[in-house]
Amino acid sequence: MLFKWFDALLLMADWEKKYRHALAGAEDKIKNSKPFICAYNTNIDLVADFGKLRELFIPVKMSDKGCIESPEDFFAGLMHCMKKNIGAEWLVKNKRTFGWLKNNLQGEHKLGGDAGITAHILSKLGAEAIVNVASPTKEQKELFCSENIKLPRTVSGESMIHFIVEYRKGDCLEGVRAKANNRFIATYDPLNSGLAINESFRKSALKNIKKAGKVFLSGYHLLGKNYRKGICESLKQIKTWKEKNPKLFIHAEFGDIEDKGIRTYVAENIFNNVDSVGMDEDELRDILSLYNPGLGAVNALNIYNGGKFVFEKFRLKRLNIHTENFALTFTKGNPENEQSALLLGALTSGTRAATGGSTDLKGLKKMNRTLKVSSEGMGEEELLRKKYNFVDGIYRAEGFNAVFVPTKKVKNPVNTVGLGDAFNAGVLAGL
């Protein structure tokens, strides 16, 4: 027992050293980085007060319907997520229900949307970002607070508001008790659900594409009935950018796509046209359900097997799966560089969870001294080491490298929204 305890301390000290090393190398990488392009979804998040929801509650049975056509569906979806210990984003299908949510839910307005949050965090880290804002209202633009972000010059449109309920472990609604911290999102967003591209952004991205270094793409999970048109426009943009800048690195984040038809179409049309794909464990489970029996329990061995299946099926160059306790990447690139980037991403995400906001590299260094490496994550590493001979978090297989890092876990997060975006921002800054 004493030896196991001592070995755990040594392993933690080793990972802490790796985190410090990743931070030390990040400053020059960001200082010398080329502009980032972030698209497509930017919106306003209304983070609802969970306590006030009890006063609004409408008696209803739990449901995994996957969309919201009435206030009852909103509560049915929220209770389903709490019961199943999952996060989800469901689309609101009509203006009447959107009006009810807007008039009844109370909370703070924050910057939302994967592209918007990722661009914002990159800018806080010191990088320059060009971001798509489908509806650049005054309220939306004011939520960006960095001179490193290029926004559309005009002010127009109606604010796109997403309603977010963050619940904590132990929170209870009509007898349903949350088993862990997570969130449920209700989205009515006719612009981002079509991957709307602001004309000012289109011109700015094209003008700067030859000097840009990396692209972050997201918002595919919001696609509605006209999803083929949205994907077609996205592919045209990707191909145009690549023609003008063949060295451009494009990462696409998969997202929580409820509709199986859209999920399949995104995977089979986007994956082969980008350099990198990212997803969390729930999204990995969703894509495996299309082609494979399933994921099983969320542990490193199952994530490895499921991730390897997706990586090989779509012949990807890079696939990352990020979870609460660890991140795992399959890549044809340099594994040491990948690991440093994953560590920076995990620290950036942990910082957002602990503080509720974003910070610069100086702030990350300060938080790194406070946040602890996930003991559960280190336990998962042990499983990979025994099964696949991972050494220092890296497995050099034939035709690819698998790279693992334990996260900086926050037991009681201030914020659960945008943690994946923070992770992606840190990773892209560190690659």
Secondary structure, DSSP 8 states (H G I E B T S, - for coil): -HHHHHHHHHHHHHHHHHHHHHHHHHHHHHHT---EEEES--EEEEEE-HHHHHHH----------EESSHHHHHHHHHHHHHHT--EEEEE--HHHHHHHHHH--EEEEEESHHHHHHHHHHHHT--EEE--SS--HHHHHT---TTEE--SS--S---EEEEEEE-TT-EETTEE-SS-EEEEEE--TTGGGT---HHHHHHHHHHTTT--EEEE--GGG--TTHHHHHHHHHHHHHHHHHH-TT-EEEEE------HHHHHHHHHHHGGGSSEEEEEHHHHHHHHHHHSS---SSSHHHHHHHHHHHHHHTT-SEEEEE-SSEEEEEESS-HHHHHHHHHHHHHHHHHHHHHSS---HHHHHHHHTTS-B-HHHHHHHHHHHHHH--BTTEEEETTEEEEEEE-B--SS-S--TTHHHHHHHHHHHH-
